[in-house]
Amino acid sequence: MAKESGPHTGHRQRMRARVEQYGLESLAPHEALEYVLYITNTRKDTNGLAHVLMDRFGDFAGVLDASEEDLLTVEGVGPSTARMLHLLPQVGRYYTQCAVNGKKCMKTTDQLVEYLMAQFAGTVQERALLTALDGRSRIKGLFWLRDGTSDRVSLEIKDVVAAALKGGTDSVVLCHNHPNGVALPSREDLMATENIVRALGLVKVHLRDHIILTESEYFSMREANRLPFYDFQTGEMLRPY
């Protein structure tokens, strides 16, 4: 096993001191990756491996988004390192979920979208997520509905209703992503949303919004006046469009 020596003597100590004082964001991307690789490479110089990984997968995010199988094809990456790198985005999403759930009020669409984008980070296929909100707009639960392909996800109404009831609140937000497209609803999206609003209305749950995400943009059906409303008292569907 290669040990740090020569110009690398004391390098880790300097890196750790820098991160402790200024944070990980003070490092260049390849340095940040080098630092993360210390976790599973306790004595080995990881600077060269960080550069190889960045060259192979494009950037820091590309390395973390890579599959374990692809990571293992890189010389110097063992099973523990591949597993650790692949898990990091999931750890970040889980932390965000735990830090926000039941604590922070999502008062604006922008606040909610920022949170949801973190949940979808690194996703390469269409996925659908139902978020349960309490009366103060605090997140009480997240429910992944199903995975799709790179350009389509099929929603089963019974799955949406079951998740909403499991959330235990009377207000939910539906979100799905378009990883390879634009943040605009398709005809199928609009039709599915109307059916979901009606089905949720029958169990006295209000669909507050249906949000479509891309990597950097979003579309809110509520803000665009494309979200129908179910009147609990009359059982009528009210359409603002």
Order of alpha helices (4+ residues) and beta strands (2+ residues): alpha-alpha-alpha-alpha-alpha-alpha-alpha-beta-beta-alpha-beta-alpha-beta-beta-beta-beta
